[in-house]
Amino acid sequence: MHEVAVGPIHAGVIEPGSFRFMCLGEQVHHLEIHLGYQHRGVERRLLERDPRSLTPLIETIAGDTSVAHAWAYCSALESLAGCQLDGEIELARAVALELERVAMHLSGLAGMAADVGFLQGATTYGRLRTTAINTMMRLCGSRFGKGALRPGGVRMRLPPETLRDIRANLELLQADLPIINDCFLMARTVQHRLRSTGTLTTAQARELGLVGLAARASGIGLDARHLMEHGAYSVVPIQPAVLPDGDCWARARIRIAEIEASLSWISTVIALYPNWEHPPLSIGALAPNQLAISLVEGFRGEVVHCIETGEHGEVVHYKVQDPSLRNWMGLALAMRGNEISDFPICNKSFDLSYCGNDL
C-alpha cells in the first residue's frame, strides 16, 4: 500500500483542496478529502451589515452559483418581511436560475470531454457555454448573474431588442447541442472512459444524503423544482431527469437531459411572460423572533439559507448550506476500486465547489 498526496495547491486557477489517495498499485482503496483552505467566515460577515443589503456578498458565496444563493437569500428575507411578490418576478428569477444551470452544466461537460481527450466536445461545449453566459449578461449586465436578483424583485430587463437576441441565442443552443450531444454520447472512447467509472449505488447515495444531479444520477428523484407546490415551477412544471447507474456516464447524461429541459422551459416562459419590468420593492422591517428557511435547486443541488431574527427584528443567526457540503463524501466513496487516473473524470463529474463548502 502507498499514499499519493495531491494539493492543496493546484495548477492554474483551481481552488485549494487536499486529496490523499490510499492505493494498492494503481487501484484506489480510499480517498481522504481535506478542505477548509478557502474559509472566509462568510456566516459571521452576514451578521455585520443591514440584512437587506447583503446581496453582493451573498452572490460571492460560490461564484458559479450566484443566482441560486441570491434567490435563497431573497426568499428568506421576503418571508421575514411579509413581502408578497408578483408571480412574474418568480418566473424571471427562475429564468436566471435555469440559464445558470445551462451554463454550468455546459462547463461540466466541457471539462469531462477534455479529461477523456474528446476535443470536439471540449471545444464545442465551451463555445456554447459562452453563448449561455453572454445571454445572462444581456439580461443583467453580468455573465454570472450578479445583480440580477434583489430582495423585493429583480433588476433584469427584457426590452424588445434584448428579447430578440435572447431568442436567437436559445435557438442557437437548441440547434447546436443535439449535434455535439450525439457525437459525445456515441463516441466509443467517451463511453469506455465514463461507463462504470466512479459508480455510486442508490443505497450509498441515500445513506450519504446526496443531493442534486449526483443524487439523481444514482436513482434518487430529488429535485426541489419538482417538489414545490407554488411559485414559478408550479406555473410551468419541469420534470427531473433520473438515472439508476450512478457512474460518470450517468452524471454526464443527467447534465445533457437537464440542459435540454432548461432550454425548453426558458423558451416557454419568455413566450408566455415577455414583460419583466419589475423593479425591486422596498423591504420593510423583519418580523421579530422568527425563523425562515428557503431552499432553491441550484445546478449542483439544494441551496439552503436559514435566517433567525431576535426580539427587535435584527438577524441573530444566518446559516448557509451549499450542496457541495452534502456531496463531497460521495466523490470519496465513488473513487473506491477505481484507478487513480480516473480521479480527474470522477472529480469533474461531481463538479463540486471548494468555496461553497468552506464558508
N, C-alpha and C positions, 0 to 999 in steps of 0.2 A: 504493500500500500504506500502511496505517496500523496502529497498535497501540492496543489497548484494554486498560487495566490494571484489574483487579478485585481488591480486597483489599489487604493481608492482613486488614484489619478489615472484618467483615461486619455486617449488621443482625441485631438480635435476639440469640439465644444461639448462633449459628453459630460454630464454632471457626475460628481464623485459618489462612488459606492464601492464597497469591498466585497469580493466574491472569493471564497475559499473552497476549492474542489477537492474532495477526498476520492482518489482514483485507484483502481487496480488496472494497470496498463492504461488503455485509453477510455475505459468504462468508468463513468461517474457513479459512485455509490451514495454520495451525499453532497449537497451543496449548502454551505453556510453563507447567508447574505447579511452583511453588516452595513446598515445605513445610519443616518443621523448627521452626516457631514454638512448637509445643507440647512441644518436647523437655524431658523431665523427669529424664533419667538413670535410667530405670527399671532397666535391667540392672545398673547399679552398685549401686543400692539393694537389689536382690535378694541381694547378697552380704554385706550388713551385719547380717543377723539370722539366727536359727536357721532353717534351711531348712524345718523342719516347721511354722513359724508364719507363713508368708508369704501365706496365702490372702487375707486382707483387702487386701493390697497387689496381689496378682495380679488380683483382681476389679476393680481400677480401671485396669488397662492400657488397656482400651477398655470403657467403662461399659455399652454396649449389647451387649457380647459377654462378659459376666461369667461365665456358666456355661461357655461353651466354653473360655475361658482357665483357669478354675478346674479343669475336668476334665483339661485337658492337663497342668497342673501336678501335680495329684494322681496321675495315671497315671505320670508320670516319677518322682516321688518314691517311689511304692509299688513301682515296679520296682527302684529302687536299694536299697530297704529289704527286698526279698524278701517283700512283703506280699501274700498271696493273699486276694482278696475274694470274697464270695458273689455268685453271678450276679444275684441280685435287686438288689444295690447298683448294678451296671452298668445294669440296666433303669431304676431310679429316676433315675440320673443322666441317662440318655437321655431320659426323660420331661421333665425340666427343660430339657434342650437343645432338644427339639422345641417346647416351649412358648415358649422364647426365639426360636426360628426363626419360629414363627407370629406372635408379637407384632411382631417387627421387619420381617417381610415385609408385614404389615398397615400398619405405619408407612410403609414404602416406597411401597406402593400408594396410601395416602392422600396422600403428597407428590406422586406423579406425577399423580394425579387433580386435585389443587389447581393444579399447574403448567399443566395444559391447560384449566383452568376448568370441570372436571366436578365440580360441587359435591356432587352426590349421592354420588359415590364418596369425595370427601374427608371428608365428614361421617360416612358410614356405616363406611368402613374405620377411621376414627379411633375411632368408638364401639366397634367390635368389638376394636380393639387394647386398649382399656381393659379389656374383658372378659378378654382373654388375660393381661394383666399382673396383673390382680386375682386370676386363678386361680393364678398363680405366688406371689402374696403369701399366699394361703391355705395354700400348701404350706410356705413357709419364712419368711414374715414380711417379705419384700422383693419389690416388684413387678419388680425387675430381677434376681432370683435370687441376690442377695448373701447369703451364709451358707448356701446350700443344700448345697454340697459342702465336704467337709473331707478331708484325707488319711486314708485308712483307712475311709471310709464317707460317709454323708450325714447331714444334720441336718433333713431333711424328714420330716414326719409325715403319715399319711393315716388318721386315725380315721374311724369310720363317718359322722359328721355332715359332715366335710370331704369325704369321698368323694362324698356325695350332691350337695354344692354343685359339686364339680368336674365331675361327670357332667352336671349341669344346665347349667353354662357351656359344656361341649363340645357339648351338644345345641343350645344357642342359636347357637353359632358355625356348626355344621353346617347349621342351618336357615336362617340369615340370609345366609350367604356366597354360596350359589348365586344368590340373588336379585340381590344387588348385582354379583356377577361377570357375570351375564348383561347387566345394564344397562351395565356398564363395557365389556365386550367387543363389544357390539352397537352402541354409540354411534358414529355416523359421525365426530363431532367428535374423539373419542378416537383412532379409527383414523387419521384424517387427520394428527394431530399425532405419532403414535408410529410408524406404519409407515414403514420406510425412513429413519428418523431415527437418527443415531448408529450406523451399521452397522459392525460389526467382523467380518471374514471368519474362517472357521475357520483358514486359514493364518496370519493375523495373530495370532489368539488363541493359537495353538500356538507361534508364534515368540516372542511376548512372555511365554509361560509363565503365562497367566491361570489362575485357579483359581475354584472356587465357581460361583455362579449365572451370573456373567459368562462363564465358560468354557462352561458347559452351554448357555447361550443362543446360543453360536456353534458348536454342533455337537460339542463335546468332552465326552464322557461321563465326566467326572472327578468322583467322589464318594466320599470316604473311607468313608462309611457302607456303601456297597455293596461296597467292596473288602475290608473287614475279615472275616477268616475266623473270628474268635472275638468274644465279647462280646455286648452287647445286640442288635445288628443281625443277628447270626447266629441268634439265638433267634427274633426276629420281623423278617424281612427288610423292607427298604424300597427300592423301585426309584427310581433317579434319573430326573428329567424332563430331556430333551434336545431342543433345537430347533435347526435349522440356520441361521435367518435372521440372527441376530447384531445385531438392531436393538433400539430401545427397546420395541417391541411384543413382541418375543420375551422380553426380560428381565421385562416385566410378566407375561406368560403363564407363565413359569417360576415366578415368585412364587406365582401363583394355584394352579398344579399342586402346588407343594411344600407350601403351606398345607393343601390337601385331603389330601395323603398324610400329613402330620404329624398332623393331627387324627384321621384313621382309625387311624394307628399308636398314638397315645396311648390312644384308646378301647379298642383291642385289648389293650394291655399292662395297663391298670388293671383290665380284666375278668379277665385271667389271673393277675395277681400283685397282689392288693389289699393285701398285708401289707408295710409299709415300715418296720417298727420295727428299724432297723439303725443304732444309734449308732456314731459313728466309733471305730475301733480305735486302740490306741496304736501309733504308728510308731516302730520301733526305730532303731538306728544305720544310716547309709547305708554301702553297700559301698565300700571304698576303690578308687581308680584305675579308676573305671568311667564309662561314658558312656551316658546314657539319652536317647532321643528319643521324644517322644509326638506324636501327630497326632490332632486332633479336627476334624470337619467342622462349623464354625460356620455361621451363616446367610449370611455373605459368602463362606466358603470355608475352606481349610485353616488351622487354628490350630496352630502348631508350637512346642513347647518342648523345649529341649535343656539337660540338666544334666550337668556333668562334676565328678567328685569327685577329691580329692587323696589323699595317702598315708594320712591319718587319717580318711577319710570326710567331710572338710569339702568344701563346694561351692567350687570354684575358678573355675568359669565357668558362666554362665547366659545362654543366648541365647533370645530370643523372636522369633517372626515372625508378625505378624498378616497375614491375607490381603490387606488393603488395600495393603501394600507391593508385592504382586505385580500389583495391578490398576490402580494409578493411571495408568500409561503407557497402558493400554487406553482410559481415558477420553480422554487426549490424542489418541490416534490416531483414536478414534471421532468426534471433533469435526471432523476434516478434511473439507472440502467441504460442511459444514452451515452454516446461518446462525447468527450469534451469538445470536440469540433462542432457538435450540434448546438452548443450554448448560444452562439450569436442568433441562430434561427429561432430557438425557443424564446430567448430574451425578446426579440423583435415581435414574435407572435403574441406575447402578452403586452408588450409596449407600455410598461409601467413608468410612473413618474417618480423620480427621486425627491424633488422638492415638494411634490404633493404628499409624500409620506413624511418628510422631515419638516413639519410645520414649525 
